[in-house]
Amino acid sequence: MYEGYETLKIAREGRIVTVSFNRPEVKNATNTLMHQELVRIFPEIGRDPDAAVVVLTGEGDCFSAGGDIAGMQRNLTDSRRWTESMTEARDILMGVIDLDRPVIAKVNGHAIGLGATLALVCDIVVASETAKIIDPHVGVGLVAGDGGSVIWPALVGYAKAKRYLLTGEPITGLEAERIGLISEAVPADRLDDRVRDLAQGLANGASVAIRLTKKSINMDLRQRMDRLIEAHLGFETISYLSEDHREAVHAYIEKRPPNFTGR
């Protein structure tokens, strides 16, 4: 099992499977291949009878920088690939939610865009106190449609969700714990030990009860995703077609501030 992955590093120690974003040279930004591998990995873990718990993290000093600009640039002229990426984003999130094993997000550095959303749909989220969680979609002229606009309100309510999703401002791990966005924040030098203790405790626990408890709790989130995700991805696609999104991508490449016109 777990063969043929290039952008993900998969390791199983006992009953704990660690999945690491493995593009540290670009801060673990997602690309087409990583999207496709993320669609595969969670169902594959679900078929592993020896896997009891999953740890999701990033290689290097970043959890995931979200979508890369090179991909955004290609998508400007490749609407087919954009449509595929929207379907993949939905399948990735559903893969975590539907997996009947607890998933711990070890947020060892910044979690941005889809990286932030993927961390937040995990069952337990432990972050470094200084790690930043950011959904910057609006900053590149896009709707936070790939699950961000579903999971943030579910976790912290509409007021706080709008505060961060409409501005695209970062939130530290410490503040994220304070408002209930994540499970807990710890000093960076304690992160590995804390996650290891949690994972080992779950791996040694009553697995049937743990799995069914996750499924019970996630029934509401699953129904919420089913009701909303397609429409939200549609809104993101509308924004993808906007002039503002094209301006944001070109401005980033040209290293200048974007000039948004609302079109």
C-alpha positions as CSV (number, residue, x, y, z in Angstrom):
1,M,0.0,0.0,0.0
2,Y,0.9,3.7,-0.2
3,E,3.0,3.3,-3.4
4,G,3.4,5.7,-6.3
5,Y,3.1,9.0,-4.4
6,E,5.4,11.9,-5.4
7,T,4.1,15.0,-3.7
8,L,3.0,13.3,-0.5
9,K,5.3,11.4,1.9
10,I,3.5,8.5,3.5
11,A,4.8,6.6,6.5
12,R,3.2,4.1,8.9
13,E,4.6,3.5,12.3
14,G,2.6,0.9,14.1
15,R,-1.1,1.9,13.7
16,I,-0.3,5.6,13.0
17,V,-0.1,6.7,9.3
18,T,1.6,10.1,8.7
19,V,0.8,11.9,5.5
20,S,3.1,14.8,4.8
21,F,2.8,17.4,2.1
22,N,6.2,16.9,0.4
23,R,7.0,20.0,-1.7
24,P,9.0,21.9,0.9
25,E,10.9,23.8,-1.8
26,V,7.7,25.7,-2.6
27,K,6.3,25.7,0.9
28,N,4.2,22.6,0.1
29,A,2.0,24.5,-2.3
30,T,-0.5,22.3,-4.1
31,N,-0.3,21.5,-7.8
32,T,-2.2,19.2,-10.1
33,L,-0.4,16.1,-9.0
34,M,-0.8,16.8,-5.3
35,H,-4.5,17.4,-5.8
36,Q,-4.8,14.0,-7.5
37,E,-2.7,12.3,-4.8
38,L,-4.8,13.8,-2.0
39,V,-7.9,12.5,-3.7
40,R,-6.4,9.0,-3.5
41,I,-4.7,8.9,-0.1
42,F,-7.6,9.0,2.3
43,P,-9.7,6.3,0.7
44,E,-6.6,4.2,0.5
45,I,-6.0,4.6,4.3
46,G,-9.6,3.5,4.8
47,R,-8.7,0.2,3.1
48,D,-5.7,-0.4,5.4
49,P,-6.9,-2.6,8.3
50,D,-3.8,-1.8,10.3
51,A,-4.3,2.0,10.2
52,A,-6.0,3.4,13.3
53,V,-5.1,7.1,13.2
54,V,-3.8,9.6,10.6
55,V,-1.4,12.6,11.2
56,L,-1.5,15.2,8.4
57,T,1.4,17.6,8.3
58,G,3.9,19.3,6.0
59,E,7.6,18.7,5.4
60,G,9.9,21.6,6.2
61,D,8.7,24.7,8.0
62,C,5.3,25.1,6.4
63,F,2.1,23.1,6.6
64,S,0.8,24.1,3.1
65,A,0.9,27.3,1.2
66,G,-2.2,26.4,-0.8
67,G,-2.4,26.7,-4.5
68,D,0.7,27.9,-6.4
69,I,0.6,30.9,-8.6
70,A,2.0,29.0,-11.6
71,G,-1.1,26.8,-11.4
72,M,-3.3,29.8,-11.2
73,Q,-1.7,31.3,-14.2
74,R,-2.2,28.1,-16.2
75,N,-5.8,27.9,-15.1
76,L,-6.5,31.4,-16.6
77,T,-6.4,29.8,-20.0
78,D,-7.4,26.2,-19.1
79,S,-11.0,26.2,-17.9
80,R,-11.1,22.4,-18.2
81,R,-8.3,22.1,-15.6
82,W,-10.1,24.6,-13.4
83,T,-13.2,22.5,-13.4
84,E,-11.2,19.3,-12.6
85,S,-9.5,21.1,-9.7
86,M,-12.9,22.1,-8.2
87,T,-14.1,18.5,-8.3
88,E,-10.8,17.4,-6.7
89,A,-11.1,20.0,-3.9
90,R,-14.5,18.6,-3.0
91,D,-13.3,15.0,-3.1
92,I,-10.2,15.8,-1.0
93,L,-12.3,17.4,1.8
94,M,-14.9,14.6,1.7
95,G,-12.1,12.1,1.9
96,V,-11.1,13.4,5.3
97,I,-14.6,13.8,6.5
98,D,-15.7,10.4,5.4
99,L,-12.6,8.5,6.5
100,D,-13.6,6.4,9.5
101,R,-10.2,7.0,11.3
102,P,-9.4,10.1,13.3
103,V,-7.2,12.6,11.4
104,I,-5.0,14.9,13.4
105,A,-3.7,18.0,11.6
106,K,-0.2,18.9,12.9
107,V,0.1,22.5,11.7
108,N,3.8,22.9,11.9
109,G,3.8,26.2,9.9
110,H,1.6,28.4,7.9
111,A,-1.6,26.8,6.5
112,I,-3.0,28.8,3.6
113,G,-6.0,28.5,1.3
114,L,-6.9,24.9,0.6
115,G,-4.1,24.0,3.1
116,A,-6.0,25.9,5.8
117,T,-9.4,24.3,4.9
118,L,-7.9,20.8,4.8
119,A,-6.4,21.3,8.3
120,L,-9.7,22.6,9.7
121,V,-11.8,19.7,8.5
122,C,-9.5,17.3,10.3
123,D,-10.8,15.9,13.6
124,I,-8.2,17.3,15.9
125,V,-6.1,20.4,14.9
126,V,-2.9,21.1,16.9
127,A,-0.9,24.1,15.7
128,S,2.3,25.8,16.6
129,E,1.4,29.0,18.5
130,T,3.1,31.1,15.9
131,A,1.8,29.3,12.8
132,K,-0.6,31.4,10.7
133,I,-3.9,30.1,9.3
134,I,-5.0,32.1,6.3
135,D,-7.7,31.9,3.7
136,P,-6.5,34.6,1.3
137,H,-8.9,33.8,-1.6
138,V,-10.4,37.3,-1.7
139,G,-6.8,38.7,-2.1
140,V,-6.5,36.9,-5.4
141,G,-10.0,37.7,-6.5
142,L,-11.5,34.4,-5.7
143,V,-14.4,33.3,-3.4
144,A,-13.4,31.1,-0.4
145,G,-15.4,28.4,-2.1
146,D,-13.3,25.2,-1.7
147,G,-14.7,24.5,1.7
148,G,-13.4,27.6,3.6
149,S,-16.8,29.3,3.6
150,V,-18.4,26.0,4.9
151,I,-15.9,25.0,7.7
152,W,-15.0,28.4,9.2
153,P,-18.7,29.4,10.1
154,A,-19.2,25.8,11.4
155,L,-16.3,26.2,13.8
156,V,-16.5,29.8,14.9
157,G,-19.8,31.2,13.8
158,Y,-20.6,33.8,11.1
159,A,-19.2,36.9,12.8
160,K,-15.7,35.5,13.2
161,A,-15.8,33.6,9.9
162,K,-16.7,36.8,8.0
163,R,-14.1,38.8,9.9
164,Y,-11.3,36.6,8.5
165,L,-12.7,35.3,5.1
166,L,-13.8,38.8,3.9
167,T,-10.4,40.3,4.7
168,G,-8.1,37.4,4.1
169,E,-6.2,38.4,7.2
170,P,-4.0,35.7,9.0
171,I,-4.8,34.3,12.4
172,T,-2.1,32.8,14.6
173,G,-2.4,29.4,16.1
174,L,-2.7,31.0,19.6
175,E,-5.6,33.2,18.5
176,A,-7.2,30.3,16.5
177,E,-7.3,28.2,19.7
178,R,-8.8,31.1,21.7
179,I,-11.8,31.5,19.3
180,G,-12.3,27.8,18.8
181,L,-11.1,27.5,15.2
182,I,-8.6,24.8,16.2
183,S,-8.3,22.3,19.0
184,E,-5.1,23.6,20.6
185,A,-1.9,25.6,20.1
186,V,1.4,24.7,21.6
187,P,4.9,26.1,21.5
188,A,6.7,24.9,18.4
189,D,9.2,22.8,20.3
190,R,6.3,20.8,21.9
191,L,4.3,20.2,18.8
192,D,5.8,16.9,17.8
193,D,5.5,15.4,21.3
194,R,2.0,16.6,21.8
195,V,0.8,15.2,18.5
196,R,2.6,11.9,19.1
197,D,0.9,11.5,22.4
198,L,-2.5,12.2,21.0
199,A,-2.0,9.9,18.0
200,Q,-0.7,7.1,20.3
201,G,-3.6,7.5,22.7
202,L,-6.1,7.1,19.8
203,A,-4.1,4.2,18.3
204,N,-4.3,2.4,21.6
205,G,-8.0,3.2,22.2
206,A,-11.2,1.3,21.4
207,S,-11.1,1.7,17.6
208,V,-14.7,0.8,16.9
209,A,-16.0,3.3,19.4
210,I,-13.6,6.0,18.2
211,R,-14.4,5.5,14.5
212,L,-18.1,5.5,15.1
213,T,-17.9,8.6,17.3
214,K,-16.1,10.4,14.5
215,K,-18.8,9.4,12.1
216,S,-21.6,10.4,14.5
217,I,-20.1,13.9,15.1
218,N,-19.3,14.4,11.4
219,M,-22.9,13.6,10.2
220,D,-23.8,17.2,10.6
221,L,-20.7,18.4,8.9
222,R,-21.2,15.9,6.0
223,Q,-24.8,17.1,5.5
224,R,-23.6,20.7,5.6
225,M,-20.9,20.0,3.0
226,D,-23.5,18.1,0.8
227,R,-25.9,21.1,1.0
228,L,-23.4,23.8,0.3
229,I,-20.1,22.7,-1.3
230,E,-21.4,22.5,-5.0
231,A,-22.9,26.0,-4.8
232,H,-19.8,27.4,-3.1
233,L,-17.5,25.9,-5.8
234,G,-19.8,27.4,-8.4
235,F,-19.4,30.9,-6.8
236,E,-15.7,30.4,-6.8
237,T,-15.9,29.5,-10.5
238,I,-17.8,32.8,-11.2
239,S,-15.0,34.7,-9.4
240,Y,-12.4,32.7,-11.4
241,L,-14.0,34.2,-14.5
242,S,-13.7,37.7,-13.2
243,E,-11.3,40.4,-14.4
244,D,-10.3,41.0,-10.8
245,H,-8.9,37.4,-10.5
246,R,-6.9,37.8,-13.7
247,E,-5.6,41.2,-12.4
248,A,-4.5,39.6,-9.1
249,V,-2.6,36.8,-10.8
250,H,-0.8,39.2,-13.2
251,A,-0.1,41.6,-10.4
252,Y,1.5,38.9,-8.3
253,I,3.7,37.8,-11.3
254,E,4.7,41.4,-12.0
255,K,5.4,42.0,-8.3
256,R,3.0,45.0,-8.0
257,P,-0.2,45.7,-6.0
258,P,-3.4,44.6,-7.8
259,N,-5.7,47.3,-9.2
260,F,-9.2,45.8,-8.6
261,T,-12.1,47.2,-10.6
262,G,-15.0,45.0,-9.3
263,R,-15.4,43.3,-12.6
